[in-house]
Amino acid sequence: METEVIELARELGSAMQRNEIYLDYKIKQQNVECDENLQQMMKEFNLKKSEINAEIAKEDASQSIVDKLNEEINKLYQSIMQNETMLVYTEAKQKFESILRGITLIINRAALGEDPKTIDPEESEACSGSCQSCSGCS
């Protein structure tokens, strides 16, 4: 029995990797890695984050330096997120993550006894705070 479930999980993983949305996501991810301008901005962003963390860790941290670095970080972040390669990647990533959330939702709810064939994979799994309408946490 355990072997059958594991084998089905492996088949699911293989099917996912053949899915158009997954393949598109991986191509867009590779495009991000190959975009030299985007990679440079990301390096600068990470350096600025290191700089601000180092400044904040100082006993005599300068608020003006922290503010300046924070402003630079925010500008770099905006530039990164508005980059066309990043925009296309982010959209592909969100589509793929939506599939993963659906798969996880089906598996989790089936483990709680629900019929996997009736579970809507696009249903929001967000917690509303009220456990009466949800079987997700227990």
N, C-alpha and C positions, 0 to 999 in steps of 0.2 A: 504493500500500500504506500509506504513512504517513498519507495523508489518510483512508483507511478506518478505521484504528485511532483516529485523533483523533476522527473522526465518531462512532465507537462510544463513545468516552469521553464525548463531549458528550451522547449519548443516555442513557448511564448516569447522568450528572449530572442530567439532566432527570427521569429515572425516580425517582431518589433524592429529588428535591424534591417529587415527587407522592406519595411514600410516607407512609402514615399516621403512622408513628413519627417521621419528620422533621417533619411538620406539627404533631404534638403537641409535639415538642421546641421548635419555634419559638414556639408559643403560650405554653408554660411560660416560655420565655426572656423573652418580652414581659411576662408577668405579674410576673417578677422586676423588670424595669425600671420597672413601674408601681406597685410596692408601696413606698409612701413610707416606711413604717417600716423596711423592709428596706434601702432605699437609704440612709437615715440611718445605720443601724448600719454599713453598708459604708463610708460616708464616715468615720465615727468610727474604724473599724478602720484605714483607710488613713492617717488622721492620726496615730494612735498608732504605726503602723509607721514613719512619717516621723520622729516624735519619738524613737523608740528608736534609729533609725539615726543621727540627729543626735547623740544622747547617746553612742552607742558610738564615733562618729567623733572625739569630743573627746579631747584628750590626757589630761585629768583627768576622764574619765568616772566617774560615780558608779554603783557597782554597785547601791546601794539604789534609785536612780531607774530603772536598767535593769530590776531585778527587779520594781518596781512597774508599770512600763509593760508588761513581759512578762505579768504577771498580768492587767492590763486587756485586753491584746490577746487572751489566751487566753479570757477571759470573753466578749468581743465575738465571737470566732470561734465559740464554742459557741452563743451566742445566734443568730448568723446561720445556722449549720448546722442548728439545731433549729427555725427558722422554718418554718411550714407551706408557704409559697410556695417556699422554697428546697428543702425536702425533695422536693416534687413535681417541681420543676425538675431536681434532681439525678438523680432516678429516670429522668425522660424523657431527660436528657442521656446517662446510662449506656446506655440502650437504643439510642439513636442511635449512640453511639460504638461499640457492639458491632457494628452493621451496617457501619460504616466499617472496623473491624478485619477483619471478614470479607471485605469487598471488597478490601482491601489484601493480605490473606493470599492470596486467590485470584490476584490479579494478580502478586504477587511469586513465588509458586510456579510459576505458568504461565510466567513469564519464565525460570525455571530448568529448564523442560522438563516439568514435571508436567502431567498431564491436568487442565485446569480443571474438568471435569465431575465429577471424583472427589474434589476437595478439599473438606473439611468446613469451611465458613466459621465454625463455632463452636468449632473446634479451638483450643486455647490456643497462642499464638505465643510464649509466654514461653520464655526461654532457660534450659535446665537446666544449662548449662555443658558438656555433652557433645555434641560435634558429630557423633557417630556416628548419632544418631537424628534428625538435623535437616539440612535443606538450606537453612535460612534465611539464614545469614551469608555463605556462600561464593558 
